[in-house]
Structure formats: C-alpha cells, structure tokens
Amino acid sequence: MPAAYAIARLRFVGRRLALYVYLVVQMFSPVVVAISLFKTFALFNLLDTYVSLILTDAVFTMAFSVWLMSGYFRTIPVQIEEADFIDGATRLQTVRLIIMPIAAPGLVTTMIYTFIYAWNDFIFSLSFIQSTSKMPLTLGLYCFIGRWSSRWQLLTAAAFLAIIPVLVLFYLIQGRLVTGLAGGAVKE
C-alpha cells in the first residue's frame, strides 16, 4: 500500500520507471525463476522454511497489488487530502485516517488476490518445501496422486475440505467489502 500510494500521489524522479519495473516482475513466470530462487534460498539456508514461500509469494503478488492500488488511489480526489492538510494533519495521519477507510474496497480486493495466489501456489511449494509437516495444502493434495495409481476418493474429499477456509474467508470479507463500498460512496 505505501508503494502504491507513493506512485499515485507523490511526484518523484523515476515514478514511471518504478511502475514499469513492477510490470516486468509481473511478466516473469514462476517456472522461469524457480531454479534460481532455489539456489538462492539454498545459499541462505532458507529451504524447507515458510520464509521462502512468504518471500516468493510477496514478490510475485506485489507487482499486481501496486498496480491495482495505485489505480485505486488515483480515483480518490486529491481535494480530500488537501482539506486535511489545511486542517493541520500530516501525510501519515491523512493516509491512516482518511485515505485508508476510503480505499478499503481496493485493499480488500488486493487482499483477496494475494490470498488466492498464495493459496494456489504449487510450483514454489514443490520446489522449496521437503518436510511433510510444512507442506501447504496444495502440495498435500498432490500427495494423493501416485505414479501408478491415484486415490481419487481421498483427493476429492481433501479438496472439498480445502474449500471450507476459502468460503469462510469470503463470507467474512463480503460484509466488509459491502461496508467499505457504502462508506466510500458517502460524501459529506
């Protein structure tokens, strides 16, 4: 969010270049960089840790998130911030108290995208995690598929159970999304 806000609101040298760098990162396929990331994480002893998955998911979702949120911040009128500056608020206070509540629908949308990307991540989990106790759900589902046979009844039951947390999350977020949309639409 801070990067998206800075790109949308602040004028600095290299702002456009920063947006294109984020776009270039988004263009890389995870398959292309998996081997180099594996070697890098092996060098820093980060294989078979959650840190390796968190870092890769954060890097691969950051580009889209910055693009999405910077576009959303551009739709918020600058006059709202200027009025708060005239009242004596700092930029940090304005972002925290004014912009964040208005941008709640965009933040929720970004959160949903990053959650879905991390939840569905398979290639990095397969590459970086070896111990069964640290396997994410997608890799655990893959264990039901064998070389010579597959246990379809267990796979479908586990896949059904894997859907439950996602449904609960969307149920909880749905109310906040509608509240955020309604709150952002009201002008005084």
MDAnalysis code that builds the backbone (N, CA, C; Angstrom):
import MDAnalysis as mda
import numpy as np

u = mda.Universe.empty(564, n_residues=188, atom_resindex=np.repeat(np.arange(188), 3), trajectory=True)
u.add_TopologyAttr("name", ["N", "CA", "C"] * 188)
u.add_TopologyAttr("resid", np.arange(1, 189))
u.add_TopologyAttr("resname", ["MET", "PRO", "ALA", "ALA", "TYR", "ALA", "ILE", "ALA", "ARG", "LEU", "ARG", "PHE", "VAL", "GLY", "ARG", "ARG", "LEU", "ALA", "LEU", "TYR", "VAL", "TYR", "LEU", "VAL", "VAL", "GLN", "MET", "PHE", "SER", "PRO", "VAL", "VAL", "VAL", "ALA", "ILE", "SER", "LEU", "PHE", "LYS", "THR", "PHE", "ALA", "LEU", "PHE", "ASN", "LEU", "LEU", "ASP", "THR", "TYR", "VAL", "SER", "LEU", "ILE", "LEU", "THR", "ASP", "ALA", "VAL", "PHE", "THR", "MET", "ALA", "PHE", "SER", "VAL", "TRP", "LEU", "MET", "SER", "GLY", "TYR", "PHE", "ARG", "THR", "ILE", "PRO", "VAL", "GLN", "ILE", "GLU", "GLU", "ALA", "ASP", "PHE", "ILE", "ASP", "GLY", "ALA", "THR", "ARG", "LEU", "GLN", "THR", "VAL", "ARG", "LEU", "ILE", "ILE", "MET", "PRO", "ILE", "ALA", "ALA", "PRO", "GLY", "LEU", "VAL", "THR", "THR", "MET", "ILE", "TYR", "THR", "PHE", "ILE", "TYR", "ALA", "TRP", "ASN", "ASP", "PHE", "ILE", "PHE", "SER", "LEU", "SER", "PHE", "ILE", "GLN", "SER", "THR", "SER", "LYS", "MET", "PRO", "LEU", "THR", "LEU", "GLY", "LEU", "TYR", "CYS", "PHE", "ILE", "GLY", "ARG", "TRP", "SER", "SER", "ARG", "TRP", "GLN", "LEU", "LEU", "THR", "ALA", "ALA", "ALA", "PHE", "LEU", "ALA", "ILE", "ILE", "PRO", "VAL", "LEU", "VAL", "LEU", "PHE", "TYR", "LEU", "ILE", "GLN", "GLY", "ARG", "LEU", "VAL", "THR", "GLY", "LEU", "ALA", "GLY", "GLY", "ALA", "VAL", "LYS", "GLU"])
u.atoms.positions = np.array([
    [0.797, -1.197, 0.000],
    [0.000, 0.000, 0.000],
    [0.849, 1.274, 0.000],
    [1.925, 1.338, 0.799],
    [2.740, 2.559, 0.752],
    [3.342, 2.824, -0.634],
    [3.787, 1.780, -1.314],
    [4.357, 1.975, -2.653],
    [3.293, 2.468, -3.627],
    [2.107, 1.898, -3.553],
    [1.029, 2.316, -4.450],
    [0.613, 3.750, -4.175],
    [0.542, 4.122, -2.899],
    [0.180, 5.494, -2.556],
    [1.241, 6.467, -3.057],
    [2.509, 6.116, -2.854],
    [3.593, 6.998, -3.299],
    [3.580, 7.166, -4.812],
    [3.336, 6.103, -5.547],
    [3.310, 6.191, -7.009],
    [2.103, 7.000, -7.479],
    [0.980, 6.864, -6.777],
    [-0.235, 7.567, -7.198],
    [-0.220, 9.050, -6.822],
    [0.344, 9.397, -5.683],
    [0.212, 10.756, -5.174],
    [1.476, 11.602, -5.221],
    [2.614, 11.021, -5.027],
    [3.846, 11.799, -4.955],
    [4.488, 11.903, -6.338],
    [5.086, 13.025, -6.594],
    [5.797, 13.233, -7.859],
    [7.291, 13.139, -7.573],
    [7.950, 12.143, -8.143],
    [9.376, 11.966, -7.936],
    [9.999, 11.407, -9.210],
    [11.302, 11.557, -9.304],
    [12.037, 11.078, -10.472],
    [12.025, 9.552, -10.464],
    [11.673, 8.963, -11.578],
    [11.650, 7.510, -11.699],
    [10.338, 6.872, -11.315],
    [9.303, 7.667, -11.134],
    [7.993, 7.126, -10.756],
    [7.456, 6.204, -11.844],
    [7.527, 6.645, -13.066],
    [7.047, 5.846, -14.193],
    [7.910, 4.595, -14.384],
    [9.208, 4.754, -14.175],
    [10.123, 3.612, -14.273],
    [9.794, 2.573, -13.206],
    [9.456, 3.030, -12.002],
    [9.097, 2.102, -10.930],
    [7.862, 1.284, -11.309],
    [6.883, 1.932, -11.920],
    [5.693, 1.202, -12.366],
    [6.041, 0.148, -13.406],
    [6.941, 0.491, -14.323],
    [7.325, -0.480, -15.353],
    [8.175, -1.608, -14.788],
    [8.964, -1.324, -13.776],
    [9.725, -2.400, -13.117],
    [8.766, -3.374, -12.454],
    [7.721, -2.864, -11.799],
    [6.710, -3.749, -11.223],
    [6.023, -4.575, -12.307],
    [5.779, -3.967, -13.439],
    [5.146, -4.685, -14.545],
    [6.055, -5.785, -15.087],
    [7.340, -5.519, -15.179],
    [8.297, -6.527, -15.660],
    [8.348, -7.701, -14.687],
    [8.324, -7.426, -13.397],
    [8.320, -8.508, -12.404],
    [7.073, -9.364, -12.568],
    [5.950, -8.748, -12.870],
    [4.707, -9.489, -13.062],
    [4.773, -10.396, -14.290],
    [5.586, -10.029, -15.270],
    [5.658, -10.810, -16.508],
    [6.442, -12.116, -16.347],
    [7.285, -12.198, -15.327],
    [8.062, -13.420, -15.139],
    [7.160, -14.562, -14.700],
    [7.349, -15.687, -15.346],
    [6.630, -16.884, -14.945],
    [7.337, -17.495, -13.736],
    [6.586, -18.010, -12.782],
    [7.238, -18.645, -11.640],
    [8.150, -19.806, -12.033],
    [7.813, -20.495, -13.102],
    [8.631, -21.624, -13.547],
    [10.014, -21.156, -13.986],
    [10.092, -19.976, -14.566],
    [11.362, -19.462, -15.087],
    [12.346, -19.167, -13.960],
    [11.858, -18.657, -12.843],
    [12.748, -18.229, -11.761],
    [12.855, -19.245, -10.631],
    [12.173, -20.376, -10.732],
    [12.163, -21.341, -9.627],
    [13.563, -21.886, -9.331],
    [14.334, -22.192, -10.351],
    [15.667, -22.761, -10.130],
    [16.610, -21.741, -9.506],
    [16.587, -20.518, -10.013],
    [17.466, -19.501, -9.429],
    [17.055, -19.173, -7.996],
    [15.748, -19.145, -7.719],
    [15.300, -18.925, -6.348],
    [15.689, -20.095, -5.447],
    [15.622, -21.299, -5.976],
    [16.035, -22.478, -5.206],
    [17.506, -22.362, -4.813],
    [18.350, -21.995, -5.759],
    [19.783, -21.836, -5.456],
    [20.020, -20.714, -4.448],
    [19.305, -19.619, -4.597],
    [19.465, -18.500, -3.669],
    [19.018, -18.884, -2.266],
    [17.868, -19.529, -2.150],
    [17.388, -19.940, -0.830],
    [18.286, -21.010, -0.221],
    [18.869, -21.875, -1.051],
    [19.816, -22.869, -0.534],
    [21.068, -22.181, 0.009],
    [21.503, -21.141, -0.669],
    [22.678, -20.391, -0.224],
    [22.448, -19.742, 1.141],
    [21.239, -19.251, 1.385],
    [20.915, -18.597, 2.648],
    [20.246, -19.535, 3.656],
    [20.263, -20.829, 3.398],
    [19.653, -21.842, 4.286],
    [18.179, -21.566, 4.560],
    [17.452, -21.172, 3.529],
    [16.024, -20.892, 3.664],
    [15.145, -21.976, 3.049],
    [15.751, -23.049, 2.546],
    [14.938, -24.141, 2.009],
    [14.224, -24.838, 3.157],
    [13.052, -25.337, 2.877],
    [12.216, -26.024, 3.848],
    [11.815, -25.104, 5.004],
    [11.616, -23.825, 4.686],
    [11.109, -22.863, 5.672],
    [9.929, -22.111, 5.058],
    [9.108, -21.591, 5.932],
    [7.988, -20.784, 5.466],
    [8.453, -19.452, 4.893],
    [9.619, -18.998, 5.324],
    [10.145, -17.715, 4.855],
    [10.316, -17.721, 3.344],
    [10.788, -18.834, 2.793],
    [10.982, -18.897, 1.342],
    [9.664, -18.749, 0.595],
    [8.612, -19.378, 1.092],
    [7.298, -19.246, 0.437],
    [6.723, -17.847, 0.621],
    [6.888, -17.285, 1.799],
    [6.360, -15.944, 2.060],
    [7.050, -14.919, 1.171],
    [8.374, -15.020, 1.050],
    [9.113, -14.071, 0.209],
    [8.716, -14.174, -1.258],
    [8.630, -15.390, -1.776],
    [8.288, -15.531, -3.197],
    [6.860, -15.092, -3.475],
    [5.920, -15.453, -2.602],
    [4.537, -15.015, -2.813],
    [4.419, -13.504, -2.698],
    [5.155, -12.914, -1.773],
    [5.105, -11.452, -1.621],
    [5.656, -10.759, -2.861],
    [6.756, -11.252, -3.393],
    [7.355, -10.625, -4.576],
    [6.441, -10.769, -5.791],
    [5.873, -11.953, -5.972],
    [5.062, -12.171, -7.169],
    [3.684, -11.518, -7.080],
    [3.192, -11.214, -5.891],
    [1.906, -10.528, -5.801],
    [2.060, -9.022, -5.643],
    [3.245, -8.571, -5.275],
    [3.440, -7.142, -5.047],
    [3.238, -6.322, -6.315],
    [3.708, -6.817, -7.430],
    [3.603, -6.052, -8.673],
    [2.145, -5.760, -9.020],
    [1.324, -6.792, -9.027],
    [-0.090, -6.588, -9.351],
    [-0.773, -5.738, -8.292],
    [-0.421, -5.947, -7.039],
    [-1.032, -5.193, -5.947],
    [-0.718, -3.706, -6.052],
    [0.523, -3.378, -6.388],
    [0.897, -1.966, -6.533],
    [0.151, -1.340, -7.706],
    [0.068, -2.049, -8.823],
    [-0.673, -1.526, -9.975],
    [-2.145, -1.318, -9.631],
    [-2.733, -2.302, -8.975],
    [-4.152, -2.216, -8.634],
    [-4.424, -1.075, -7.656],
    [-3.641, -0.995, -6.605],
    [-3.876, 0.026, -5.582],
    [-3.504, 1.428, -6.057],
    [-2.468, 1.559, -6.879],
    [-2.140, 2.903, -7.370],
    [-3.260, 3.423, -8.270],
    [-3.854, 2.549, -9.056],
    [-5.017, 2.954, -9.851],
    [-6.196, 3.327, -8.973],
    [-6.377, 2.604, -7.884],
    [-7.485, 2.920, -6.980],
    [-7.243, 4.246, -6.270],
    [-5.997, 4.494, -5.848],
    [-5.688, 5.761, -5.169],
    [-5.868, 6.954, -6.111],
    [-5.666, 6.757, -7.398],
    [-5.860, 7.861, -8.350],
    [-7.325, 8.245, -8.480],
    [-8.228, 7.320, -8.155],
    [-9.659, 7.640, -8.244],
    [-10.147, 8.454, -7.051],
    [-9.371, 8.477, -5.967],
    [-9.752, 9.254, -4.785],
    [-9.359, 10.710, -5.033],
    [-10.276, 11.644, -4.894],
    [-9.958, 13.047, -5.175],
    [-8.856, 13.595, -4.263],
    [-7.941, 14.343, -4.851],
    [-6.825, 14.941, -4.109],
    [-7.346, 16.000, -3.143],
    [-8.481, 16.598, -3.440],
    [-9.027, 17.658, -2.606],
    [-9.326, 17.171, -1.183],
    [-9.639, 15.902, -1.031],
    [-9.891, 15.357, 0.304],
    [-8.622, 15.451, 1.147],
    [-7.489, 15.086, 0.551],
    [-6.221, 15.166, 1.266],
    [-5.819, 16.618, 1.519],
    [-6.012, 17.462, 0.522],
    [-5.637, 18.867, 0.682],
    [-6.433, 19.528, 1.805],
    [-7.696, 19.182, 1.944],
    [-8.507, 19.734, 3.021],
    [-7.983, 19.277, 4.379],
    [-7.533, 18.049, 4.449],
    [-6.986, 17.552, 5.705],
    [-5.633, 18.199, 6.018],
    [-4.836, 18.469, 4.978],
    [-3.561, 19.165, 5.184],
    [-3.795, 20.584, 5.698],
    [-4.817, 21.240, 5.167],
    [-5.152, 22.604, 5.621],
    [-5.555, 22.582, 7.090],
    [-6.211, 21.505, 7.523],
    [-6.610, 21.383, 8.927],
    [-5.437, 21.051, 9.843],
    [-4.246, 20.857, 9.277],
    [-3.057, 20.634, 10.088],
    [-2.620, 19.184, 10.224],
    [-3.201, 18.293, 9.476],
    [-2.820, 16.883, 9.562],
    [-1.549, 16.621, 8.758],
    [-0.784, 15.662, 9.195],
    [0.391, 15.242, 8.435],
    [-0.047, 14.261, 7.356],
    [0.866, 13.942, 6.457],
    [0.534, 12.994, 5.392],
    [0.211, 11.620, 5.972],
    [0.971, 11.198, 6.976],
    [0.722, 9.899, 7.590],
    [-0.654, 9.860, 8.265],
    [-1.032, 10.924, 8.947],
    [-2.357, 10.983, 9.562],
    [-3.452, 10.963, 8.501],
    [-3.227, 11.673, 7.426],
    [-4.218, 11.711, 6.352],
    [-4.399, 10.334, 5.730],
    [-3.287, 9.659, 5.476],
    [-3.383, 8.321, 4.882],
    [-4.087, 7.367, 5.830],
    [-3.710, 7.415, 7.091],
    [-4.260, 6.475, 8.071],
    [-5.729, 6.739, 8.382],
    [-6.110, 7.983, 8.524],
    [-7.458, 8.301, 8.984],
    [-8.454, 8.604, 7.868],
    [-7.977, 9.066, 6.722],
    [-8.882, 9.465, 5.640],
    [-8.807, 8.498, 4.459],
    [-7.608, 8.298, 3.940],
    [-7.445, 7.528, 2.704],
    [-7.693, 6.035, 2.912],
    [-7.164, 5.474, 3.995],
    [-7.340, 4.026, 4.233],
    [-8.816, 3.611, 4.304],
    [-9.665, 4.326, 5.057],
    [-11.081, 3.925, 5.055],
    [-11.748, 4.058, 3.683],
    [-11.368, 5.079, 2.933],
    [-11.944, 5.240, 1.597],
    [-11.448, 4.135, 0.663],
    [-10.200, 3.742, 0.835],
    [-9.593, 2.736, -0.043],
    [-9.848, 1.308, 0.426],
    [-10.700, 1.120, 1.425],
    [-10.971, -0.220, 1.960],
    [-11.420, -1.218, 0.887],
    [-12.317, -0.863, -0.032],
    [-12.690, -1.845, -1.064],
    [-11.506, -2.275, -1.938],
    [-10.640, -1.339, -2.278],
    [-9.459, -1.694, -3.056],
    [-8.500, -2.560, -2.269],
    [-8.353, -2.263, -0.979],
    [-7.491, -3.076, -0.125],
    [-8.033, -4.490, 0.023],
    [-9.343, -4.615, 0.171],
    [-9.951, -5.942, 0.289],
    [-9.780, -6.724, -1.014],
    [-9.967, -6.055, -2.132],
    [-9.765, -6.716, -3.425],
    [-8.324, -7.192, -3.579],
    [-7.381, -6.357, -3.186],
    [-5.974, -6.731, -3.249],
    [-5.681, -7.888, -2.307],
    [-6.275, -7.842, -1.130],
    [-6.075, -8.923, -0.170],
    [-6.625, -10.249, -0.711],
    [-7.771, -10.198, -1.352],
    [-8.349, -11.409, -1.932],
    [-7.426, -11.966, -3.015],
    [-6.908, -11.085, -3.868],
    [-5.995, -11.541, -4.927],
    [-4.750, -12.195, -4.336],
    [-4.114, -11.562, -3.358],
    [-2.888, -12.118, -2.790],
    [-3.168, -13.421, -2.043],
    [-4.310, -13.495, -1.380],
    [-4.664, -14.738, -0.697],
    [-4.854, -15.876, -1.694],
    [-5.575, -15.610, -2.769],
    [-5.814, -16.658, -3.770],
    [-4.498, -17.101, -4.404],
    [-3.614, -16.153, -4.678],
    [-2.320, -16.511, -5.273],
    [-1.519, -17.396, -4.316],
    [-1.445, -17.012, -3.051],
    [-0.682, -17.798, -2.081],
    [-1.354, -19.144, -1.811],
    [-2.665, -19.167, -1.783],
    [-3.390, -20.409, -1.518],
    [-3.185, -21.414, -2.645],
    [-3.125, -20.930, -3.873],
    [-2.983, -21.814, -5.030],
    [-1.537, -22.078, -5.422],
    [-0.587, -21.517, -4.708],
    [0.817, -21.682, -5.069],
    [1.212, -23.156, -5.004],
    [1.735, -23.648, -6.106],
    [2.146, -25.045, -6.155],
    [3.618, -25.196, -6.506],
    [4.073, -24.463, -7.507],
    [5.430, -24.666, -8.002],
    [6.482, -24.306, -6.958],
    [6.283, -23.209, -6.230],
    [7.260, -22.830, -5.211],
    [7.193, -23.771, -4.007],
    [6.008, -24.208, -3.648],
    [5.878, -25.168, -2.547],
    [6.579, -26.471, -2.893],
    [6.386, -26.920, -4.110],
    [7.018, -28.157, -4.553],
    [8.534, -28.020, -4.613],
    [9.011, -26.831, -4.944],
    [10.450, -26.613, -5.085],
    [11.155, -26.396, -3.748],
    [10.520, -25.705, -2.817],
    [11.223, -25.255, -1.620],
    [10.943, -26.067, -0.356],
    [9.833, -26.774, -0.295],
    [9.436, -27.487, 0.927],
    [9.657, -28.984, 0.735],
    [10.387, -29.571, 1.675],
    [10.628, -31.008, 1.623],
    [9.904, -31.778, 2.730],
    [9.833, -31.219, 3.931],
    [9.230, -31.954, 5.049],
    [7.712, -31.915, 4.955],
    [7.098, -33.035, 5.297],
    [5.642, -33.135, 5.191],
    [4.927, -32.266, 6.222],
    [5.584, -31.947, 7.323],
    [4.929, -31.128, 8.345],
    [4.787, -29.671, 7.918],
    [5.549, -29.225, 6.930],
    [5.488, -27.841, 6.474],
    [4.797, -27.682, 5.125],
    [4.307, -28.773, 4.571],
    [3.662, -28.706, 3.255],
    [2.379, -27.895, 3.309],
    [2.209, -26.964, 2.364],
    [0.901, -26.305, 2.267],
    [-0.122, -27.262, 1.666],
    [-1.350, -26.841, 1.683],
    [-2.450, -27.706, 1.287],
    [-2.352, -28.179, -0.165],
    [-1.929, -27.311, -1.059],
    [-1.848, -27.717, -2.466],
    [-0.856, -28.849, -2.659],
    [0.239, -28.801, -1.947],
    [1.231, -29.871, -2.036],
    [0.738, -31.129, -1.338],
    [-0.027, -30.958, -0.264],
    [-0.620, -32.112, 0.410],
    [-1.625, -32.834, -0.476],
    [-2.405, -32.076, -1.243],
    [-3.349, -32.696, -2.175],
    [-2.617, -33.477, -3.266],
    [-1.468, -32.979, -3.652],
    [-0.667, -33.637, -4.682],
    [-0.166, -35.003, -4.217],
    [-0.042, -35.191, -2.919],
    [0.436, -36.474, -2.392],
    [-0.555, -37.606, -2.642],
    [-1.814, -37.293, -2.905],
    [-2.804, -38.335, -3.188],
    [-2.678, -38.884, -4.608],
    [-1.892, -38.219, -5.436],
    [-1.705, -38.675, -6.811],
    [-0.381, -39.416, -6.880],
    [-0.450, -40.699, -7.197],
    [0.747, -41.532, -7.249],
    [1.215, -41.758, -8.673],
    [2.321, -42.439, -8.774],
    [2.869, -42.711, -10.106],
    [2.028, -43.743, -10.846],
    [1.589, -44.768, -10.137],
    [0.852, -45.851, -10.784],
    [-0.641, -45.825, -10.492],
    [-1.020, -45.169, -9.422],
    [-2.447, -45.072, -9.116],
    [-2.701, -43.796, -8.324],
    [-3.939, -43.390, -8.360],
    [-4.352, -42.197, -7.625],
    [-5.507, -42.561, -6.706],
    [-5.522, -41.970, -5.539],
    [-6.603, -42.207, -4.581],
    [-7.613, -41.076, -4.736],
    [-8.476, -41.214, -5.735],
    [-9.404, -40.150, -6.092],
    [-10.392, -39.838, -4.992],
    [-10.864, -40.859, -4.273],
    [-11.844, -40.606, -3.216],
    [-11.231, -39.752, -2.105],
    [-9.981, -39.999, -1.746],
    [-9.321, -39.181, -0.727],
    [-8.984, -37.786, -1.260],
    [-8.595, -37.722, -2.531],
    [-8.264, -36.438, -3.140],
    [-9.488, -35.526, -3.202],
    [-10.623, -36.052, -3.622],
    [-11.819, -35.211, -3.713],
    [-12.326, -34.810, -2.330],
    [-12.223, -35.703, -1.358],
    [-12.638, -35.349, -0.001],
    [-11.727, -34.263, 0.570],
    [-10.422, -34.392, 0.367],
    [-9.482, -33.381, 0.860],
    [-9.663, -32.058, 0.130],
    [-9.930, -32.099, -1.162],
    [-10.159, -30.869, -1.925],
    [-11.432, -30.174, -1.444],
    [-12.457, -30.944, -1.113],
    [-13.679, -30.351, -0.569],
    [-13.404, -29.679, 0.773],
    [-12.628, -30.329, 1.624],
    [-12.274, -29.734, 2.916],
    [-11.386, -28.502, 2.740],
    [-10.593, -28.487, 1.667],
    [-9.715, -27.338, 1.416],
    [-10.511, -26.100, 0.999],
    [-11.688, -26.297, 0.495],
    [-12.518, -25.172, 0.063],
    [-13.131, -24.434, 1.256],
    [-13.315, -25.123, 2.361],
    [-14.010, -24.544, 3.518],
    [-13.347, -23.266, 4.036],
    [-12.017, -23.217, 4.264],
    [-11.431, -21.943, 4.730],
    [-11.617, -20.795, 3.743],
    [-11.570, -21.092, 2.460],
    [-11.764, -20.052, 1.453],
    [-13.192, -19.521, 1.507],
    [-14.150, -20.406, 1.650],
    [-15.545, -19.970, 1.756],
    [-15.775, -19.135, 3.011],
    [-15.173, -19.528, 4.113],
    [-15.313, -18.761, 5.349],
    [-14.706, -17.372, 5.182],
    [-13.519, -17.311, 4.560],
    [-12.871, -16.017, 4.335],
    [-13.739, -15.105, 3.466],
    [-14.264, -15.632, 2.374],
    [-15.099, -14.809, 1.506],
    [-16.390, -14.390, 2.198],
    [-16.921, -15.243, 3.050],
    [-18.115, -14.865, 3.800],
    [-17.811, -13.702, 4.735],
    [-16.672, -13.753, 5.415],
    [-16.289, -12.674, 6.324],
    [-15.953, -11.391, 5.581],
    [-15.280, -11.500, 4.458],
    [-14.859, -10.324, 3.698],
    [-16.022, -9.685, 2.959],
    [-17.003, -10.465, 2.593],
    [-18.129, -9.931, 1.830],
    [-18.803, -8.788, 2.585],
    [-19.034, -8.957, 3.862],
    [-19.666, -7.902, 4.654],
    [-18.787, -6.665, 4.732],
    [-17.478, -6.840, 4.887],
    [-16.567, -5.706, 4.951],
    [-16.459, -5.008, 3.601],
    [-16.534, -5.771, 2.535],
    [-16.455, -5.171, 1.208],
    [-17.674, -4.300, 0.938],
    [-18.837, -4.797, 1.270],
    [-20.058, -4.013, 1.063],
    [-20.044, -2.780, 1.956],
    [-19.594, -2.929, 3.216],
    [-19.499, -1.787, 4.123],
    [-18.508, -0.761, 3.595],
    [-17.385, -1.243, 3.084],
    [-16.377, -0.335, 2.537],
    [-16.862, 0.393, 1.301],
    [-17.583, -0.295, 0.457],
    [-18.124, 0.351, -0.736],
    [-19.148, 1.417, -0.363],
    [-20.004, 1.073, 0.590],
    [-21.021, 2.040, 1.010],
    [-20.390, 3.212, 1.736],
    [-19.377, 2.951, 2.558],
    [-18.708, 4.019, 3.287],
    [-17.913, 4.926, 2.368],
    [-17.320, 4.355, 1.349],
    [-16.538, 5.174, 0.412],
    [-17.424, 5.984, -0.518],
    [-18.686, 5.601, -0.666],
    [-19.573, 6.314, -1.578],
    [-20.233, 7.522, -0.916],
    [-20.240, 7.559, 0.408],
    [-20.915, 8.636, 1.116],
    [-20.007, 9.866, 1.176],
    [-20.514, 10.992, 0.746],
    [-19.749, 12.257, 0.817],
    [-20.500, 13.215, 1.705],
    [-19.728, 13.959, 2.486],
    [-20.358, 14.932, 3.389],
    [-20.315, 16.316, 2.812],
])
